[in-house]
């Protein structure tokens, strides 16, 4: 992300094509031809031609004043110089279509670094390189070399795959789907997905949709998108979801894919409506573009066909929606309006002999019910039902009630015209009830996104300096892996740890033990001994009178095991009754795109066998931390299921937030695991900790 | 299921329409009009007309000889008599379109029972009542009152929703999808889904597809379908999957929906390829109809577009398929054939400047690789790629290699003609790579179904009489809920239980305790005391010398708690070390459609909080029992994860099979729970049991 916005990329008055040519099959020719219908002026630049396709050719950008956008299609070897010339001429917006940069070996990567440096020097808003180009239908501008044009529309579309734009536009044109702006992001030497989300959040774009294989700066994306998505929906396919897909994406783009768990969390925190595939991408975007948001998650189904009505109901059951319960008034009104053998409960079955008027009455009645937030109309063809009339009725009901309606006028060609009529009202029509419901589900997801109030993470009063000292001391000792000797980090950030401390002499140990109530746990503290239990380096339940001897025994075991091991002392810790509480795991790791991720789950088998964990991108807000506590399957155990003591959820939530603050404050912490963090009704205690640091990041 | 087959329903020579009329908008007229194109002879029956739509009208079926099929569209009040008349006239096949039977209150239900009785008396193969009718394209017969006709094809289609047939045929006609036989099952007074699966498994039907809301006899369906599905794929939408959907289906059809877990298990055991929605139903059926089965689950992706290739790869990751690893020969051949910047690893990217010949070479090469079982071709439109040629190449490659290929020629109208060409080769074409891969996944599922060798459940040598005695004694005592007093049932069926038994005197208890090694567990045995622990009715770890007193104490606690409680004695049981083994739960419950279901899971939180269980319809084969042990998420724990002792899987498997045999032998057992069944490395022990019986079923 540049922070400079996308400038005047989409509303130029004069566009220069550098590398303009009339060579059959060339990219330069294709761009020039596509710009034929441009509202403004097209300027051709090519020093080796006098004219191209009727355009007079200029030798260089320096020769033509007042160019708003330069489209670069020259060979890679001269591309950087052309862009510099553009900068010199005062051109602010550049689209580099030329390929042969970061995607093409180390030479290309060097060239891309040069390009970015030039762009930075002149403050260019630059798309590409290796881009298909950009389009802006308000300016009638198609500055791509693709074979398809975009219909006008209000959605804006970005893609890290140029081929996908080509394919999608070709298909969308047939479906009557239009776009406002389209950008093929290419290698993102300068402008990336975050810049366009920001720009489209501020203009007349109704819905942002996109195909991404990666997000270069996850944190910037979240912060930007969060501000956009409460007003403007953002629907994305992030591919490389699966291990196989991630590998393919990485070999395709040359970038290292972050974990999908990070993307899942990050996109959710950003308020993105994530689509799993192409069909969902366009289904969701169209629904969000054409329909109002529902005012609740409750759906009414109105049908003339029992079976398809059941299918729609199943789809509701699969979604985040629920079947609406009608008020008594609605039920009475339906009873009056429908024949006796109709079903007035949801799904409402107006039965097979229903004409359009019965549909109208039923639909009006249920949409007027305060318990109904959206509706699906499911119709099978009958002799007495005219689909064209039904399309009219559905459109009118949708307008009158201001609630979203999706249609399933099942059938082949008989449904085509009515579907087009529905589309004009913004109502999608599908053959499969499940797709219609899934589209409404996207609206409900967007409603929840728009409604959620983002509160910034709480800032706790912590002892940052103490934490820094601990990390720096470890770094000074040349250590990258820390154990209980780092418990002080947690103390510094207010995450409760058991009473006790690290003793450097047997006498220290005895006095520490006296400060603690009851017997103690003693552990050897040595960065060189990872598996302390294996060498008998842990003693549980040591009474005060045994502490002195235990200290000496632990140290001598360590010396015997590894004579040259650094022994920092012995940890003397209050004995935490892990049987009483619930063992949880709280951890941090670092994602290449999103930075620190906070992970939470119950300990042991829950994490290792059931894989029941949840992550968020740090910094984590209070609401997000709360979400983590209810996200895991085992959440009922925290609330006291199966006779367990309920855990102190406030303390758990706060520990998540404090750890998130620690991870955000210290990029040097690569990984950190509190395992277990024991949660009881009275609070939490971090019994053990391990971390890995990168001293260079301190 | 009747067991009499479907007779000559689909190949009659003379069809009578009883209730023929020319009244505008009537069902009788619609049927007569639809039969216009019938290959055979149509006979109209209506005592109040002389002729209808050019057909001479007969007064009754008795007046016309040699009718092969009677289609009944008379009012419900006379329908049963008309069917009797058909039987009297020697007509064997009847379709009752008339509604007003089981779906219409108690009067209708009585009428439906009469209809079934008449059909039984005359041995009729009867479809309906409340059916849309049937179709047979080989006979050019449309004996329905629906507005759409079926194109000829080789798939046969059944539906419990007539409206869905209407909708689906209308749509399918447009898509070029044809059918062999179509039946609207109606209320299934006689013939049901199982009859048609059986019949279509024996004729030229290529694929059976269907929409069902319920299966009347689950066990019969499984046994029948299992024999069919290894040759003829059966693809079904079973709706009412979700709670909301099940409720809707039940109010629509008036039947009690079984649990979806039972359907999930039953359909899987039957070898059905289950589709979640309408789109999958037709995607799967078309793929199974048009394409050969793959010879492995490994897929190759060939594309000219990186992004869509990644999407296809993600879809493979989501499926039961995997990305093929090419042999060195394949990689070398691809290196020779493709440009340097192409990607020869899977997904193969022939890159954007590829013409059709490069696709041909790549596709031929990967399909020739022994590691490749199927392929997906993903193309984005470019100036140098002709989709018509590509369709040709894909069709040829598919024919040449005998492996399934799915196509994703992305785009709008430019893809329409090529898609039609592909369809002729049986190759489906989709805009969304995910749908193409999902279709191949259905083929892979069918391959596994066809390959699995069904072995009937093992019959263990059990003491059925002893089990019967225990159940009968309980029934004689008027008990329906049994506890540890029923441990003998498990003994009789060879499911290991701890040493011990039930003592009726303190002396008995002492002598039982002496037979057992170590301390014992003692529990009060009383059908009237459900929560034994609450009243101190369980003593764990009683040494031999304490057994006498413990007996008296337990009995007196029971008497104090509930003076009139029946006390059958005290159970004296070997102390099972539950800490050592893994606690599992093994249970039985009875589904209205499928009969006894066997449930397995790990105990405690795994069942109650994580809901990690698996079910099968009994009787359970050895392979099916084995599947249960690996189905649960916690399965690694049984194999010894997290330092646990590995469980004796053979003993667990055998316990499942033995319990399945018990449940199958005794329909009186409504519910049974062995909780816990403790599994160690040396075997299993059923520590506690509870069951509910229905004495009337003994």
Interface residues (C-beta under 8 A of the other chain):
Chain A: X25 X30 X104 X147 X148 X159 X160 X161 X162 X163 X164 X166 X167 X168 X170 X171 X172 X173 X174 X175 X211 X213 X237 X239 X240 X241 X242 X243 X244 X245 X247 X248 X249 X251 X252 X253 X276 X277 X278 X279 X304 X305 X306 X307 X308 X309 X310 X311 X313 X314 X315 X316 X317 X318 X322 X323 X341 X343 X345 X347 X349 X352 X380 X381 X382 X383 X384 X410 X411 X412 X413 X414 X415 X431 X432 X433 X434 X435 X604 X605 X608 X609 X610 X611 X612 X633 X634 X636 X637 X641 X642
Chain B: X25 X30 X104 X147 X148 X159 X160 X161 X162 X163 X164 X166 X167 X168 X170 X171 X172 X173 X174 X175 X211 X213 X237 X239 X240 X241 X242 X243 X244 X245 X247 X248 X249 X251 X252 X253 X276 X277 X278 X279 X304 X305 X306 X307 X308 X309 X310 X311 X313 X314 X315 X316 X317 X318 X322 X323 X341 X343 X345 X347 X349 X352 X380 X381 X382 X383 X384 X410 X411 X412 X413 X414 X415 X431 X432 X433 X434 X435 X604 X605 X608 X609 X610 X611 X612 X633 X634 X636 X637 X641 X642
